[in-house]
């Protein structure tokens, strides 16, 4: 059950992290701070990779054997990455100037 919880948390974390990158990139709004650049295509690829990793973790989590702990851990993973995004995206941890934190 420990492996189920860990992998489900990882799956939730990676899927919750990949979705905003993929959506922002695919709509052409590449404003998410990322370690590999600012382009829309970079965000799509980054988001896709994160979604694939999350799907693989979910596949191996065997949540069917332990549904309550698995789904709870996945939900906590999504919550954790959401809180991290809420805290860091405005600050731009990569140190680049953004319209929302530019000083005039």
Phi, psi and omega per residue, in radians:
X1 nan -0.548 3.128
X2 -1.075 -0.745 3.126
X3 -1.110 -0.685 3.093
X4 -1.058 -0.813 -3.121
X5 -1.124 -0.794 -3.132
X6 -1.113 -0.828 -3.128
X7 -1.179 -0.629 3.101
X8 -1.176 -0.679 3.075
X9 -1.096 -0.800 3.107
X10 -1.054 -0.748 3.127
X11 -1.069 -0.835 3.109
X12 -1.073 -0.715 -3.135
X13 -1.120 -0.856 -3.092
X14 -1.207 -0.687 3.115
X15 -1.200 -0.730 3.081
X16 -1.132 -0.493 3.103
X17 -1.428 -0.662 -3.067
X18 -1.316 -0.583 -3.063
X19 -1.049 -0.839 3.126
X20 -1.084 -0.681 3.115
X21 -1.112 -0.794 -3.111
X22 -1.120 -0.814 -3.105
X23 -1.149 -0.819 -3.141
X24 -1.085 -0.728 3.135
X25 -1.186 -0.739 -3.084
X26 -1.265 -0.336 3.064
X27 -1.652 0.010 3.101
X28 1.460 0.064 3.140
X29 -1.741 1.325 -3.082
X30 -1.506 1.219 3.141
X31 -1.859 0.024 3.135
X32 -1.306 2.330 3.044
X33 -1.224 2.288 3.140
X34 -2.504 2.696 -3.089
X35 -1.283 -0.244 -3.040
X36 -1.878 0.106 3.101
X37 2.204 -3.110 -3.030
X38 -1.855 -0.176 -3.006
X39 -1.140 2.679 3.113
X40 -1.086 -0.733 3.136
X41 -1.120 -0.652 3.101
X42 -1.098 -0.738 3.124
X43 -1.161 -0.679 3.114
X44 -1.094 -0.830 -3.122
X45 -1.133 -0.770 3.112
X46 -1.051 -0.815 3.127
X47 -1.093 -0.710 3.136
X48 -1.102 -0.775 3.118
X49 -1.067 -0.782 3.126
X50 -1.101 -0.695 3.103
X51 -1.135 -0.688 3.120
X52 -1.146 -0.768 3.108
X53 -1.072 -0.753 3.104
X54 -1.089 -0.714 3.114
X55 -1.144 -0.689 3.094
X56 -1.132 -0.745 3.100
X57 -1.080 -0.714 3.132
X58 -1.132 -0.705 3.133
X59 -1.043 -0.757 -3.093
X60 -1.510 -0.069 -3.113
X61 -1.279 -0.396 -3.121
X62 0.960 0.926 -3.110
X63 -1.166 -0.429 3.119
X64 -1.072 -0.525 3.136
X65 -1.329 -0.514 -3.123
X66 -2.422 1.296 -2.997
X67 -1.136 -0.779 -3.085
X68 -1.139 -0.896 3.110
X69 -1.103 -0.642 -3.121
X70 -1.155 -0.879 -3.138
X71 -1.161 -0.632 3.103
X72 -1.137 -0.764 3.123
X73 -1.118 -0.710 3.105
X74 -1.100 -0.745 3.117
X75 -1.104 -0.683 3.105
X76 -1.199 -0.567 3.063
X77 -1.132 -0.763 3.094
X78 -1.114 -0.743 3.110
X79 -1.080 -0.777 -3.121
X80 -1.048 -0.833 -3.117
X81 -1.223 -0.569 3.065
X82 -1.097 -0.737 3.099
X83 -1.178 -0.642 3.083
X84 -1.123 -0.779 3.111
X85 -1.084 -0.757 -3.129
X86 -1.058 -0.580 -3.109
X87 -1.457 -0.664 -2.971
X88 -1.740 -0.464 -3.045
X89 -1.169 -0.578 3.093
X90 -1.240 -0.581 -3.110
X91 -1.423 -0.307 -3.068
X92 0.884 1.472 -3.071
X93 -1.088 -0.249 3.140
X94 -1.519 -0.054 3.022
X95 1.404 0.214 3.136
X96 -1.565 2.660 3.092
X97 -1.331 2.393 3.119
X98 -2.225 2.775 3.115
X99 -1.002 -0.549 -3.076
X100 -1.458 -0.232 3.104
X101 -2.220 0.292 3.094
X102 -1.281 2.444 3.113
X103 -1.794 2.346 3.122
X104 -2.125 nan nan
